[in-house]
Amino acid sequence: SNNSIIPIIYYLSHNSIQEIDRTSGDFDILRKYLYSVLLNGAFGGQSDSMLVDSRNIISSTKIKEFPLKELFDSFAKRNKIIRSGEELNDLLKDIKYGTDKSKLVLNIAYYFKLPKEFQEDHLFSRTRLSKRFNRKEVNNVANIQPLGSSTNNSKNDQKFEDWIKEDNRSENYAELNLIPKMKKYSEDNFEEFLEKRRRKIFEKLKEFFE
């Protein structure tokens, strides 16, 4: 929701801040706030009351720091819970391929180093797995990696266990892409792979939001 950014505008205006230094603590807090509310859909539905609460909290804050905790506490009182800790793992189970939320998760998991234009690739081919596994699992963000268009097109519906062994996979490919260590990456082991990679992504989210 576009309303998600309004508390940030309130804050910048209230403190007469014209530009945010990307190396400042302010930037980190504001980014954490924005990613949290977007992933949790906090401003979905009727959000006018939340905006009023936000403005009141920001205008009454005496220190020049974005009141993240106070805002989240006020959201919770209106049944808009910002999930944290182990709850983030449950959140990941519902995030699917090709959505705004999947892009948010991938950006966090890849330390905000992804190019603006990237394609979401199913590690284990959607075409190959669609008849064997639940669509929700196949399209889950834990089965997604970011690729450039040419690499994605060349990978196509290739088996992941074959693709990962190709000579042009870099030595640190598995580490960079949070690929869990497994004896086999066969399609028979897809559910195990999905659970283990989702855990790795969860750890990145937990680290970012702490």
Secondary structure as GFF3:
##gff-version 3
##sequence-region A 1 210
A	DSSP	three_ten_helix	2	5	.	.	.	ID=ss1
A	DSSP	alpha_helix	6	14	.	.	.	ID=ss2
A	DSSP	alpha_helix	25	40	.	.	.	ID=ss3
A	DSSP	alpha_helix	48	60	.	.	.	ID=ss4
A	DSSP	alpha_helix	68	77	.	.	.	ID=ss5
A	DSSP	alpha_helix	87	93	.	.	.	ID=ss6
A	DSSP	alpha_helix	100	109	.	.	.	ID=ss7
A	DSSP	beta_strand	119	122	.	.	.	ID=ss8
A	DSSP	alpha_helix	126	129	.	.	.	ID=ss9
A	DSSP	alpha_helix	135	138	.	.	.	ID=ss10
A	DSSP	three_ten_helix	141	143	.	.	.	ID=ss11
A	DSSP	beta_strand	144	147	.	.	.	ID=ss12
A	DSSP	alpha_helix	149	155	.	.	.	ID=ss13
A	DSSP	alpha_helix	160	163	.	.	.	ID=ss14
A	DSSP	alpha_helix	173	176	.	.	.	ID=ss15
A	DSSP	three_ten_helix	187	189	.	.	.	ID=ss16
A	DSSP	alpha_helix	190	209	.	.	.	ID=ss17
###
